[in-house]
């Protein structure tokens, strides 16, 4: 996939991940965009509550696992038998979850965790794992690895390496942009931006732009 296409996908997907990361933390006290934060919260909760089993956080982690499985299932099904409706399932499900969360004001947290895993896996699958909008730990580590390779890579291979570096930088920068947007507007009203995003993804699929 060409760099321009990767950047076009990385920017909006990363902004949405940044928004949902901060809204999850500020409004619900839960990291919805990655499992590392959930494990950390689980260990802290276990320590602060007399070593009781953190059932709720375990459910969140399983929801993240299921979200990735769900998105990947439909992606591979689409690759096997390319039907447009299969590509529409992931954004349509996420749109429904976000709309429900917006109108209920107190959303079902596992559904938001599922949606963000679904979101991340959707972008990852359709870009051959080049765009992972919310996996900043791995992105920063891989960025360091790739920067170190520049000195030792042949000129023929350096173009591909630069494409990967620029893609990773784009994700990190625009995840931060999304987080800053959410920091300045910590309300459920910001979920409407996420709704618009998924409507745009659905329209792109229908118009065969995605």
C-alpha positions as CSV (number, residue, x, y, z in Angstrom):
1,X,0.0,0.0,0.0
2,X,1.4,3.4,-1.0
3,X,2.4,5.9,1.7
4,X,-0.3,8.5,0.7
5,X,-2.9,5.8,1.3
6,X,-1.5,4.8,4.6
7,X,-1.4,8.4,5.8
8,X,-4.9,9.0,4.7
9,X,-6.1,6.0,6.8
10,X,-3.8,6.7,9.7
11,X,-4.8,10.3,10.4
12,X,-8.6,9.9,11.1
13,X,-8.3,6.4,12.7
14,X,-5.6,7.8,15.1
15,X,-7.5,10.9,16.0
16,X,-10.5,8.8,17.0
17,X,-8.3,6.5,19.1
18,X,-6.9,9.5,20.9
19,X,-10.3,10.9,21.6
20,X,-11.7,7.6,22.9
21,X,-8.6,7.0,25.0
22,X,-9.0,10.2,26.9
23,X,-12.8,10.0,27.1
24,X,-12.6,6.5,28.5
25,X,-10.1,7.6,31.2
26,X,-11.8,10.9,32.1
27,X,-15.5,9.9,31.9
28,X,-15.4,6.2,32.8
29,X,-12.1,5.6,34.6
30,X,-11.1,2.9,32.1
31,X,-8.5,2.7,29.3
32,X,-10.6,1.6,26.3
33,X,-7.9,1.6,23.6
34,X,-5.3,-0.9,24.8
35,X,-4.8,-3.9,27.0
36,X,-1.6,-2.7,28.7
37,X,-3.5,-0.1,30.6
38,X,-6.2,-2.6,31.6
39,X,-3.7,-5.0,33.0
40,X,-2.1,-2.2,35.0
41,X,-5.5,-1.1,36.4
42,X,-6.3,-4.8,37.1
43,X,-3.2,-5.3,39.2
44,X,-3.7,-2.0,41.1
45,X,-7.4,-2.9,41.8
46,X,-6.3,-6.4,43.0
47,X,-3.8,-4.8,45.4
48,X,-6.2,-2.2,46.7
49,X,-9.1,-4.6,47.3
50,X,-7.7,-7.3,49.4
51,X,-6.4,-9.4,46.5
52,X,-9.9,-9.9,45.2
53,X,-10.2,-11.1,41.6
54,X,-10.7,-8.0,39.3
55,X,-13.7,-9.5,37.4
56,X,-14.8,-6.3,35.7
57,X,-11.3,-5.6,34.3
58,X,-11.0,-9.2,33.2
59,X,-14.2,-8.8,31.2
60,X,-12.8,-5.7,29.6
61,X,-9.7,-7.5,28.5
62,X,-11.8,-10.4,27.1
63,X,-13.9,-7.7,25.3
64,X,-10.8,-6.3,23.7
65,X,-9.8,-9.8,22.6
66,X,-13.3,-10.5,21.1
67,X,-13.3,-7.1,19.3
68,X,-10.0,-8.0,17.5
69,X,-11.4,-11.5,16.7
70,X,-14.7,-10.1,15.4
71,X,-13.1,-7.6,13.1
72,X,-10.5,-10.1,11.8
73,X,-13.1,-12.8,11.2
74,X,-15.0,-10.5,8.9
75,X,-11.9,-9.3,7.2
76,X,-10.8,-12.8,6.3
77,X,-14.3,-13.7,5.3
78,X,-14.2,-10.7,3.0
79,X,-10.9,-11.8,1.5
80,X,-12.3,-15.2,0.8
81,X,-15.6,-14.0,-0.7
82,X,-15.5,-10.3,-1.4
83,X,-18.9,-9.0,-0.5
84,X,-19.3,-5.3,0.4
85,X,-21.7,-6.0,3.3
86,X,-18.9,-7.9,5.1
87,X,-16.7,-4.9,5.0
88,X,-19.5,-2.8,6.4
89,X,-20.1,-4.9,9.5
90,X,-17.2,-3.6,11.6
91,X,-17.9,0.2,11.1
92,X,-21.7,-0.4,11.4
93,X,-21.3,-2.3,14.7
94,X,-19.1,0.4,16.1
95,X,-21.4,3.2,14.9
96,X,-24.3,1.4,16.8
97,X,-22.2,1.1,19.9
98,X,-21.1,4.8,19.9
99,X,-24.6,6.0,19.2
100,X,-26.0,3.9,22.1
101,X,-23.2,5.3,24.4
102,X,-24.1,8.8,23.4
103,X,-27.8,8.5,24.0
104,X,-27.5,6.5,27.2
105,X,-24.9,8.8,28.7
106,X,-23.7,5.9,30.9
107,X,-22.6,3.3,28.3
108,X,-21.8,-0.4,28.8
109,X,-18.1,-0.2,29.2
110,X,-17.2,-3.6,27.7
111,X,-19.0,-2.6,24.5
112,X,-16.7,0.5,24.2
113,X,-13.6,-1.7,24.8
114,X,-14.9,-4.1,22.2
115,X,-15.5,-1.2,19.8
116,X,-11.9,0.2,20.1
117,X,-10.4,-3.2,19.6
118,X,-12.7,-3.7,16.6
119,X,-11.6,-0.2,15.4
120,X,-7.9,-1.0,15.8
121,X,-8.1,-4.4,14.1
122,X,-10.1,-3.0,11.2
123,X,-7.4,-0.5,10.3
124,X,-4.6,-3.0,11.0
125,X,-6.1,-5.7,8.8
126,X,-6.8,-3.5,5.8
127,X,-3.3,-2.0,5.9
128,X,-1.4,-5.3,6.4
129,X,-0.7,-4.3,10.0
130,X,1.0,-1.0,9.0
131,X,-1.6,1.2,10.8
132,X,-2.4,0.3,14.4
133,X,-4.1,3.4,15.6
134,X,-4.0,2.9,19.4
135,X,-0.9,0.7,19.9
136,X,1.5,3.5,20.9
137,X,3.8,1.4,23.0
138,X,4.7,-0.9,20.1
139,X,4.7,2.0,17.6
140,X,7.3,4.0,19.6
141,X,9.5,0.9,20.1
142,X,9.3,0.0,16.4
143,X,10.0,3.6,15.5
144,X,13.2,3.5,17.5
145,X,14.2,0.2,15.8
146,X,13.6,1.6,12.4
147,X,15.4,4.8,13.0
148,X,18.4,2.8,14.1
149,X,18.3,0.8,10.8
150,X,18.6,3.9,8.6
151,X,22.4,3.9,9.1
152,X,22.8,0.3,8.1
153,X,20.2,-0.1,5.3
154,X,21.0,0.0,1.7
155,X,19.8,3.0,-0.4
156,X,17.3,0.7,-2.2
157,X,15.6,-0.4,1.0
158,X,15.7,3.0,2.7
159,X,12.6,4.3,0.9
160,X,10.4,1.5,2.4
161,X,12.0,2.2,5.8
162,X,11.2,5.9,5.5
163,X,7.6,5.1,4.5
164,X,7.2,3.0,7.7
165,X,8.8,5.7,9.9
166,X,6.5,8.4,8.5
167,X,3.5,6.2,9.0
168,X,4.4,5.5,12.6
169,X,5.1,9.2,13.3
170,X,1.7,10.1,11.7
171,X,-0.1,7.7,14.0
172,X,1.7,9.0,17.1
173,X,1.1,12.7,16.2
174,X,-2.6,12.4,15.4
175,X,-3.3,10.1,18.3
176,X,-1.9,13.0,20.4
177,X,-4.1,15.4,18.5
178,X,-7.2,13.4,19.3
179,X,-6.2,13.1,22.9
180,X,-5.7,16.9,23.2
181,X,-9.2,17.5,21.6
182,X,-10.7,15.2,24.2
183,X,-8.8,16.9,27.1
184,X,-10.3,20.3,26.1
185,X,-13.8,18.9,25.7
186,X,-14.4,16.0,28.2
187,X,-18.1,15.5,27.4
188,X,-20.2,12.8,25.8
189,X,-21.0,15.3,23.1
190,X,-17.6,14.6,21.6
191,X,-18.9,11.1,20.8
192,X,-20.7,12.8,17.9
193,X,-17.2,13.3,16.2
194,X,-16.8,9.5,16.5
195,X,-20.3,9.0,15.0
196,X,-19.4,11.2,12.0
197,X,-16.1,9.3,11.6
198,X,-17.9,5.9,11.3
199,X,-20.5,7.4,9.0
200,X,-17.6,8.5,6.8
201,X,-16.0,5.0,6.9
202,X,-19.3,3.5,5.9
203,X,-19.7,6.0,3.0
204,X,-16.2,5.2,1.9
205,X,-16.8,1.5,1.8
206,X,-20.1,2.0,-0.1
207,X,-18.3,4.3,-2.6
208,X,-15.5,1.7,-2.8
209,X,-12.9,4.2,-1.5
210,X,-11.9,1.9,1.3
